[in-house]
């Protein structure tokens, strides 16, 4: 509890100081600037060391979840096995699950690769090394992706504050509990976050489709973002999205092999999950699966027509929101769609909340335009970080996703502000926001 309170206070002071730097720049007293930078740089170093400590502990003693699954998939793929056939993983049972954990047996050994074939490109190289060496290389890639995500966050949302903005971007990642959870599980969220940031800032529709395709394959809830483009009639985005998905599946054939591709179509891995597995998630599907958890059997959407009806109605409402919102509010529509997609998706875990950092930072950038000001934006961050600090967020993630979906939807429906003070304050940051990802990295 003490650590949670400290982090929330630090978050408030961080954003309050950033707001002052953005408003006054060099007019902020030098002593105050130095004190703020030194204090939060020390906190950032501590946060980075904490992630490194997690990585070193896992390398010394690889945990049961989730990297062993990724490595196991890579080993099967390198040996030419069928990554979607649970029988391919039987030889790993004794070595990877010596304690005979029933959940690992049912979900990891009994499902295999839980992602579409193109995502195998992430795991295939891991199979060429032993478990510990592969885990070391995986963590190196994760730290590089985290640094890239911090860079993109800074250039897109906090560039006006200069070095203070860069420090803020890094600390927002490091203070978020789900960053630590992602490193503890060695999950792929940091890679998905980089793709989401690239997609978020892209203003050319056909290029946006290129970013959305791999992002959606890694994290299917992200496909809900396409609804915002449907409302704007951006047909080129859907064309490049479809073409990119087709090309990615074709490119996956040499890695997975024709047999695995056929198994993915004939016996999709989602059908291997026990129905009771989803009863522990805070999602829309969990509301319906909870009552049937004791009946046994495997995951099946057809067994829950009420869930399909509710999900369809929610997505229809989201499409209506996208049609009604002003073009200036598209980023808020995206935020609502992302939170809603995460809530609808059956297996959204608390660590998926790392993706919510992007729309929250967008709220910060547009806080005056949205009419909530600095205090309102800080309150939004505090609420998200506080709910994610409750335990491991497994009991609060569902509530948070619903609140965020409603919050971003309300902001999307607010009338755009046209007053002179906002236009003057916004002028410096708008060009930076409305450039492509490549241009942002070149600056």
N, C-alpha and C positions, 0 to 999 in steps of 0.2 A: 504493500500500500504506500509506504514512504517513497519508494522509487517511482511509483506512478504519479504521485502528487508532485514530486520534484520535476519529472519530465513534463507534466502539464504546465507547471509554472514556467519552466524554461522555454516551452513552446510559445507561451503568451508573451514573454519578454523578448524572445527572438523576433516574432512578427511585429510587435510594437516598435522595436528598434528599427526593423527594416522599413516600416511605414515612415518613420522619421527620416531615414536616409533617402528614401524615394522623394519625399516632399521637400527636404531642405538641402540635400546633397552636401556640398563642402561647407555649408553654413553651420552644420552640426559641430559643436565644440570638439576640438581635437582630442582632448582628454577623454571625452565621452566615446568618441569613435574608437580610440585605441582600447579602452576598457571593454567595450562591447565586443570588438573583434577578438581580443585576447581570451576573454571568458568563453566565448562560443567556439573559438578554434580549439581550445582545450577540451571542450565538451565533444566536439567532432572527432578529435583524436581518440578520446576515450570510447566513443561509439564505434569507430573503425577498429580499435583494438579488441573490442568485445566481439565483433564479427570474426576477426582473425582468430580469436581464442576459440570460438565455436568451431571454426573450420579445422584448427589444429587438433581439438579434442576428437572430432569426428574422424579425422585421418588416423589418429592413434588407435581409435576403436570405432570402426564404422558402425553406425546405428542400423537398426532393422529397416527403418523407413527413411527416405524414399529412394535413396541412391542405389541401393542394392537391386531394386527393380530395374532402374535404368541400365545398370551394368549388365545385369542378367539378360536383358533384351539385346544389348549390344553383342554379348557373347553368342547368343543364339543366331543373330543375324550374320555375324562374321563366319560362323560355322556352316552357314547355308540352311539353317533350320527355319521352320515356320513360326514367326514371332507371334502369330495369332492363334496358335494351337497350344492349349494348356499342357499337352503331353510333352512339349519341347522343354518344359521347365522342370520336369521331374528330377533330372540329375542334379539340380541345384538345391533341392530341398534340404538335404542333410547339412551342406556347407553353409548355406545362407540362413537357414532357420533351425539352428540346433536346439532351440528351446521349444520347437513345435508350436509356435504361436498360431492359434487357429485363424485369426484374421489374415495373417500373412499367407497362410496356406490357401484360404478361400479367395482372397482378393489379388494377391501378387502371383502366386503359383497357379491359381485357378483361372486367371484372366489373361495374363501375359501383357503385351503392349496395349495400354489403355488409350492410345492416341491414334489418329489416322496415319496411314503409311508415310506421308511426307515428313512427319515429325521424327521418324526413325533416323533422319540425317543427323539429329542431335546426339543420338545414342550409339549409332553404328561405330564411330571412332573409339568409343569407350571399350568396346569388346576386344580391341587389339592389345590391351594392357591388363595387368592383374588389377584386382579390386582397389588396392591402396593407391597405386600409381594413377589409375583412372580417376579416382576421387581427388587427388591432388590437382590434376590437370583441369578437372571440372570446376574446382573452386577458383583456380586462376581465371578461367573463363567467366565465372560468376562475378568476381571482383572487377574485371575489365568491363563487363556489362553494367555493373552498378556505377562505375565511374562515368561511363557513357550516359547513363540515365541522368546522373546528377548534372552533367554538362548540358544535356538537352533541356532539362528543367530550368536551369539557369538562363540559357539563351532565349528560351521561349517565354518565361514568365517573370524573371527577376533581373533581366539585363540592365534595366534602368539604374539599379543600385550598385552596379559594378561588382567589386570583390565581395562586398557585403551580401549581394544577391547570390553569388556563387556559394558562399558559406551557408546561406539560408537553404539553398537547394540541397546541399549535402546533408545538413542537419535534419531537414524534413524527412529524408530517407532514413537516416540513422535513428531518429527518435521514434519512428513508426514501429510498433512491436512486430508487425508482419514482415518487416525486413529481416529481423532476427529469426523469425519462424521459418522464413524461406531458406535462410542459410542453414538452419538446424536440420531441415528436411532435404537440403540440396535440391530444391525445387526449381522449376523453369520460369518462375514469375519475373525475375529480373530481365530475362530475354524478352518476355512478352511486354514488359513495361517499356523497353526501348522501342519496340515495334509500335506500341500504342502512342508513344510520344511522337514518333515519326508520322504516323497517320494523323494525329490530332492537329498538327500544324500545317499539313499539306493542303494547299488551296487549288491544286490542279486535279480535277476529278479522276482522270485516268491513272495518275500516279498514286492517288489515295487508294485505289483498288489494289494496286500492287502491294501496299503495306498491309491492307486489311486481310488479304488471303492467308499469309502465314500466321498472322496474329489470331485469326479465327480458328485455324487448325490447332494452335497451341491452347487457346482459351476460347471455346465455342461461344460463350456469352457475348464476345466482342462482335459477333455477326449481327447482333441487334443494332449496332451502330449504323448499319446500312439503311435502316428505316429513315434516318434523317436525310439521307441523300435521295431516297425514293420520293420524299415530299418535294424536293427541289428539282425533280426531273432530270437527274444527272445520269443519263443512260450510259455514258462512257465509263463511269465508275463500275456499274454492274457488268458491263462487257469485259473490262479488264479484270474484275474480280473473278468472273467465271472462267476466263481464259487462264488466269494465273493458277486457279485451283486445278484446272485440267492439266496444265503443264507440270505443276508440282506432283500430282499423282503419277503422271507419266515418268517423271524423273525419279520417283521412288521405286519403280519396278526393278532397276538393277540392284538396289539395296535390299529390298524386301523379298524379291523373287516372285515369279508369277503365281506360285502356289500360295504364298502368304496373301497376295492381293486377292486371290479367289476366296480364301478363307475369310478375309475381312468383309467381303460382300455377302458370302453365304452364311457365315456364323459370326456376326459382328461381336466384338469383345464386350459391348455393353450388355449383351444378353447373358454373360457369364457372371455378372455381379449378383450376389445373393440379395434378395429384396430387403432383408434386415439391415444391410450395409447402409442404406440411405436414411434409416430412422435416426441416425446420429447427426444429420446435417440440418442446418437452419435454412431451409429453402421452401419454396412453394410445394415442390414434390414431396418434401418431408411431411407436410401436413396431411397428405393422403396416404403416404407409405406407412406412417406411424400406426394407423389403425390396422394395417394388414401385415405388420412386421412379424407377427407370430404365425402367419399362415405358411411360411417357408416359400420355396420357389425362387425364381430369379427375376431380375429387373425386366419390366415390360411396361411400356407406355400404354399399350392397348388395355392393360388391366386397370388403368385409372383414367377413364374417359372424362371424369370430372376435372382432373388435373389438366388435361388437354384443352378442355373448354375454358377453364380459368386462364390458362396461359395464353390462349388465343384472344380472349377478351382483353387481357392486359396489353398484349402487343397491338391490338387494334386501337386501344386508347392511346398508346404511345405513338402510333402512326397519326392519329388525330392531333396529338400534341405537336408533332413535327409539321403538320400541314397548317396549323393555326399560328404557331410561333413566328415572330418576325425574323427575317434573315439575320439580324444582328444578334439573335438569341440562339443561333444554331449550336454553339458550344454547350449551352445549358441543356438543350435537347439531347445532345450526345451524352452529357453526364447522367441525365435521367434514364436514357436507354441503356447505358452501361450498368447502372445500379439495378435496373429492372431485369436486364438479361442475367446478371449474376444471381438475382433472387429466384428467377424461374429455372435456371439450370440446376438439375438434380444434385450434382456432386460439387457444388461450390463450397470450398473450405475457407476457414478464416484467413488463411494466407493469401487468398485471391484479393483481399481488400487492399493489397499493395497497389492495384490498378486504380483505385479510387483517388489516389493522390493527384492524378492528372486533372480531373474536373475540379477538384478542390483548389489547385493552384490557378486554374482558369478563373475561378470565382475571385481569388485574390487579385489577379490582374485587372479584372473588370468590376471591382467592388464599387467604384463610384458610379459607373454606368448602370449597374444593377440596382443602385440606390440603397445598398446595405452598409456601405462605408467600411472603415477599417475594423470597427468593433464587431460588426456583423460577420465579417470574414474571419476574424479571429475566433468568434464563437463557433462558427462552422467547423473550423479545424479542431477546436477544443472538444466539441461533441464527438467527432469521429475518433479522435485519439483516445478520449476517455472510454468510450464504449469498447474500443479494441483493446483496452487495458484491463477489462474485466475478465479475470482468469486468462484463458487462452482465446477468448472471444467466441468460443464455440456456442455459448448460450446467448450471445448478443449480436452476432453477425447478421442474422435474419432481420432483427429490428433495425439495425443500422442501414441495411440495404433498402428497406422500405422507407425509412426517414429520408435517406439521400435521394431516392427516386422522387419522392414528393417535393423535397426541397428544390432540387434542380428543375422540376417541372413548374413549380411556382415562379422561379426566377425566369424561366423561359417565357412565361405568359405575361411578365411585367412589361409595360410599355417602355420602349427605349427612351432614354433621357437625351434631350437636345440642348440643355442649357450651356451657356458659353464656358462656364467654369470647367465642366466635364471635358468639353472639346479641347480646351487649352491644356488640361492636365493629361489628356490621352494622346495628344499629338506625338509626343516623343517616342511612345512605346508601340504605336500601331504598326509602323513599317517593319519593326523587328518581328512582330507576331505574324505578319502576313507574307512571309517569305517561306520558301521551301526548306526542307531539312538540310539539304546539301549546302545551300547558301548560309544557313545559320552556323554550320560547322566551319565554313570558310572564314567567317567574320572573326 
